[in-house]
């Protein structure tokens, strides 16, 4: 089964989780049983926990580059 990313709002914040499904339409049918949220698409990759600091550095550098 593939993993599909599902998003929902709770107390002013947007949250995500994954659900297993064979297709996007199956993920939507599974989510319909809960009655809340949207299927954003298939989860293609995850970042391992050890790589998280690199992501923060990359975002900080990107934000510095964009400032006028």
N, C-alpha and C positions, 0 to 999 in steps of 0.2 A: 504494500500500500504506500501511496505517496502521503506526504504531510502538507496540509493546507493551513495557511495563516488566517486566523479569524480575529477581528478587532471589535471591541465594544467600549462604550463610555461608562465610567463609574465615578461618581463624586467629582466631576469636573476633569477627570484625567482619561486618557485613551489607553486601553490595555489590550494585549494580544495573547493568544494562545494558539496551539496547533491542534488540529484534529486529523486523524487518519481517514483517507478515503481513496477510492480507485480513480475518481475524476472530480473535476471542479463541480459538476452538477450533483454528484453524490455528496460532496462536502456541503453544498447549499441545502440539500435535502436533510442532511444530518443536523445542520444548524437550525433549520426551520422547526425542528422538534423542540429546540430550546426557546425559539421565538424572539431572539435578540442577538444582534451583531451582524457583521458583514464578512463574507469570505473575500479576502484581499488577493489571494492567489496561492500558487504552489510555493512552498518553502524550498528554495534551491540550495541554500548553504547556510551554515551557522558559523559564528566566530568562536573558537575555543576560548575558554576562560583566561588562559595564559596570554592571549593576544589582545585582551581588552586595553591594557595601557597603551599599546601602539595605536589603537583606534582613537583614543583620547588625544594623543599627540598629533595624529593626522588631522583631526577635526580642528584642534587649536591652530595648527599651521595654516590650514585652509581658511579659517576665519580671519587670521591676520592678513593673509594675502588679499582678501576681499575688501578690507577696510580702505576707505579713501585716504 
